Amino acid sequence: MHVVREKKSGQVLFIDYSSSGKPRAAKSVYPLFDPSKMELGWTRERHIPADFDIDEKGRIVPIPVERLVSEGRVTPAPDQKVVNGRIVGKSIAELVTGGLLSLEEVKKGYLERFSHEAFLFRQQLIPDYKLQNAALGVYDEQTAESFKRTIAAFRQEFYRLKEAVEKAASVAELEAIAPNFPAAPIP
């Protein structure tokens, strides 16, 4: 594929979509080619990047994101940054440091996550229908007591997590909090 564009403005004037294993002469691609005002680019690819340059060998190459950002042609959102040629989301710590999130908002998110995990993991161990059956007296006393102890352990662990979240003074401290919910029903 070949592209003819204006040197001064970078405006694409002509695209030759035919595949070519190597660059062709400018006039064979575009008979009106004027080397003083135009430049010819070539690529083996079937597409042209939205933002591209033509290097010293006449190859079409994408413009690095860092350059697009520095030239103001691309603006990452406030919660984004450029890393290794890609626009990625900032970490929670960076969002807090940058004032886009408060530590209290992050703490609230952690508490919601831990609460959700507690219910999810408990349901995996003891599904709701088994709790209903236990409340109706379908299970023997030993099984019902095991369910109670297991649920109490989940509650106890959630409140331990809640206390740790409330005491945390930084995102790093929040990230260090690890849940330790029961992995099996407590006999």
N, C-alpha and C positions, 0 to 999 in steps of 0.2 A: 504494500500500500504506500502511496506517495501523497504528500500534502504540499501545496504551494501556499505560502502566506506572505503577507506584506511585511517587510523588515521593520518599518517604523512602528506600526500599530500592532503587529502580531495577528491581524485579522486573516482568517483562512479564506483564500480566494478560490481554491480548487482542491478537490480530493479525487484521486485516482484509486478506486477500490480494487483494481485488479491485483492479484497476488504476484509478487516478484521475489525471487530468491536473493536478489541483490539490487542495489540502487541503479536506476536508469538515468540517462542524460536528461537534464531539465527540459529541453525543447521537445524531447520525445514524449514527455509526460504532459507538458502544457505548452503548446506552440507559441503562446503569447508571453512566455517567461522572459522577464527583464531582470538580469542579475543585479542591476544597480538598485532596484526597488523590492525585489522578491527573494525569497529563499525556499529551497526545496528540502523537504524532510522525507525520510523513508523508514519503514518498519516492516518486519515480518508478521507482526501481530494483525489481527482482524479488527482491531479497535484502536482508537486514538484516545489517550488520556484527556480528560477535560482541560487540564492545565499541563502543557508540555513545552519543551524546548527542543531545539534542533542543535545537536552537539557539533563539534568540529569535523566529525566524519559524516555529517548529514543524517545521523540517526535521530529518530523521534524518541525523546526520553521524557518521562514524567518529571515535573518540577517537584523537588522534595518539599514535604509539608512544612518543614522549618522555614524554608525560603518564602513559601506562600504566606505563612503567618507573619514573618518579618516585613514583608512587603504590604501587608494589610489586605491581601486578596482572600484570605481565609481567617476567620476569627473564631477560635474555640469558645464554647460557652463558658460561663464563669466556673462551672464545676468540672471543666476539662483542662487537659494539658497535653503537650506534645512529648512523646517518649519514643525513641527509636524510629522516627519517621511516621508515627501514627498518632492520631488524636485519641486519647483515652480518658476515662474518668479519673478524677482525683480521688485519693484515699479519704477515708472518713476523717483521719487526723488532719489532712490538708484542708478539708472543708471546714473543720472546726477552727483551725488556725487562721484561715481566710475569712472567717466570720459568716460563712454561708450556712452553717449549722451551729447550734449551741450544744454544749456538752449535755445539757438537760434533755434536748431532743434525742440525742444519741442514746442516753440512758433509757429514755422511754422506749426506744426501739429495741434495746437489749431486753428490757423487761417483757415486752410483747413477744419477742422471739422465744425467750425462756419459757414463758407461760404456754405458748403454742406448742413448743417441744415437749413440755411436761404432759400436756393432754394427749399429744400424738403418740408419745412413747408409752404412756399408760394404756392407751387404747390398743396398742400393739400387744401388750402383755395381757391386759384384761379388757376385752371388748365391752362396750356398753351393755349389750344384751346379757352378758354374764353378771354385770352389776345389778341389772334389773331382776334377773333370776335370783341372785343372792338376797335382794331386798324382799322378794316374794317368798323366801324360805325354801327355794328349790334345792339349794346346796346344803351339805352338812355344815355344822358349826365350824369345824376346822377349816374348810374351804372359805367360808365367809370371813372368818378371822384373818386368814391369809390375805384375802382381798383388802381388808381394812388396814392391815399392817403395810401392805404394798402402797396403797393410796396415801397413807400417812407418811411413808418414806418419800413419795413424790412431793407431797406438800412441804415436808421438812426441807428437802433439797431446793425446791423453788424459793422458799423463804431465806435459805442460806444465800442463794444467788441474788435475791432481791437486796439483801443487806450488803453484799459485796458491790453490787451495782451502785447503790446509794452512797457508799463510802468512796467510790472511785473518783479520783481527782483529775484523771486524764484519759484520753482515748486508749493509750497504751495499757493503762490499768484495766480498762474495760475489756480490751482484747485478750488480756491474760486470764480472765474469768472463764473457767471451763465447767460445764455442767457434769454432774455425776449421778444421773438418774438410775434407779434400779434396772438391772438388765434381765432380771427374772422375778417372778412373784416371790414374796418373802414368806417362807413357811411358818 
